[in-house]
Amino acid sequence: MLNEYCAKAINGTRQVLETLDYKTIEKIADRIINSDNVFVVADVGRPGLALMCFAQRLRQLGIRSYHLEESPPTPSVHEGDVVLIASVDGEDQTPITFMKKGKELHIDYDLFTMARGSSLEKDASEMLYFNCPDTQELVAEEYFELALFVVCETMIMYIQDKLGRSRERMQQELPNIF
């Protein structure tokens, strides 16, 4: 029975992934490669977890990346840094607060969202829209979260390849103190 649930989740997520703009994903990944720092912002919940994992994976690649509001304190944000925001509806107050402050500092940001025409979309440098259906298996937000994890890992694989990092080198960067 669990294999059926898994198959339904994978099939629905696959449908979302098939509708994504992969040129936009590549642009964001290339900006990350060329940036001084990468900052990720998301409201609470699974989109935040996806971006926290993404920031950690970027650090394993040697890219300075931070999840805002995380310990240790993050450095200041400057022009040329990449700020990534994930928001299901584009109206979450935490990312909007960061976006407004970023605008004051002339900081660009990229947005991952399910919502078109949101407050966050209007000023985003790049927006990756996730077309997520409500189904009997999962609600749209759950598909967004699953697809976001896959997109983040896909960008890691792309960046790893572009930076010439071998699988062996990446293995060395995994936690080994346990």
SVG drawing of the C-alpha trace seen along z (x, -y; Angstrom):
<svg xmlns="http://www.w3.org/2000/svg" viewBox="-9 -52 47 54">
<polyline fill="none" stroke="black" stroke-width="0.4" points="0.0,0.0 2.8,-2.5 4.3,-1.9 1.0,-3.1 1.2,-6.4 4.8,-6.8 3.9,-6.3 1.1,-8.8 3.4,-11.4 6.1,-10.8 3.6,-10.9 2.1,-14.2 5.5,-15.7 6.7,-14.6 3.7,-16.4 4.8,-19.6 8.4,-19.2 7.4,-18.8 5.9,-22.3 8.9,-24.2 10.9,-26.7 14.4,-25.0 16.0,-28.1 15.1,-30.0 16.5,-27.3 19.7,-27.4 19.9,-31.2 19.5,-31.1 22.1,-28.3 24.6,-30.3 24.0,-33.4 24.7,-31.3 28.0,-30.2 29.0,-33.7 27.9,-35.3 29.8,-36.2 27.1,-34.9 23.8,-33.1 21.0,-33.8 17.8,-31.8 14.6,-33.0 11.3,-31.2 8.5,-31.4 8.1,-28.5 7.3,-25.1 8.6,-22.7 9.6,-25.4 11.9,-26.7 13.3,-23.2 13.9,-22.8 15.9,-26.0 17.8,-25.2 18.8,-21.9 19.8,-23.8 22.0,-26.2 23.7,-23.3 24.3,-21.5 25.8,-24.7 28.1,-25.0 29.3,-21.5 30.2,-22.8 32.3,-25.5 29.7,-28.3 29.1,-30.7 25.4,-30.2 23.2,-31.2 19.6,-30.6 18.5,-34.0 17.5,-33.9 19.9,-30.9 22.7,-30.6 25.4,-31.6 24.4,-35.1 24.5,-35.7 26.8,-38.3 25.3,-41.5 23.8,-41.3 25.4,-43.3 24.8,-43.9 25.9,-40.8 24.7,-38.4 21.9,-36.0 18.8,-36.0 16.4,-33.1 12.8,-33.2 10.3,-30.4 6.7,-31.2 3.7,-29.2 1.4,-32.2 3.9,-35.0 2.3,-36.9 4.1,-35.6 5.1,-38.4 8.6,-37.2 9.8,-37.1 8.0,-40.3 9.9,-42.0 13.2,-40.8 12.2,-41.8 11.4,-45.4 14.7,-45.7 16.5,-44.2 15.0,-46.8 16.3,-49.6 19.8,-48.0 19.4,-47.4 19.5,-43.7 17.9,-41.4 16.1,-38.2 14.7,-35.2 11.4,-33.7 10.0,-30.1 6.2,-30.2 2.9,-28.8 1.2,-32.2 1.2,-34.5 0.8,-38.2 1.8,-38.1 3.5,-40.9 6.8,-39.0 6.6,-38.4 6.5,-42.0 10.1,-42.8 11.7,-39.4 14.7,-39.1 13.7,-35.6 10.5,-33.8 10.1,-30.1 6.4,-29.2 5.3,-25.8 2.0,-24.8 0.7,-22.5 -2.7,-20.8 -4.9,-19.8 -5.5,-16.1 -7.0,-13.3 -3.5,-12.3 -1.9,-15.6 -2.9,-19.2 -1.1,-21.7 1.2,-23.0 2.5,-19.5 3.4,-19.1 5.1,-22.5 7.3,-21.4 8.2,-18.1 9.1,-19.7 11.1,-22.4 13.3,-19.8 13.9,-18.2 14.7,-21.6 17.1,-22.5 18.9,-19.1 18.9,-19.5 20.6,-22.9 23.2,-21.3 24.0,-18.6 24.3,-21.3 26.5,-23.6 28.7,-20.6 29.2,-19.7 29.9,-23.3 32.5,-23.7 34.1,-20.4 33.5,-18.9 33.8,-15.1 31.5,-12.8 34.5,-11.7 35.2,-15.4 31.5,-15.9 31.7,-12.7 34.6,-14.2 32.4,-17.2 29.7,-15.2 29.6,-15.2 31.9,-12.6 32.1,-13.4 29.3,-11.1"/>
</svg>
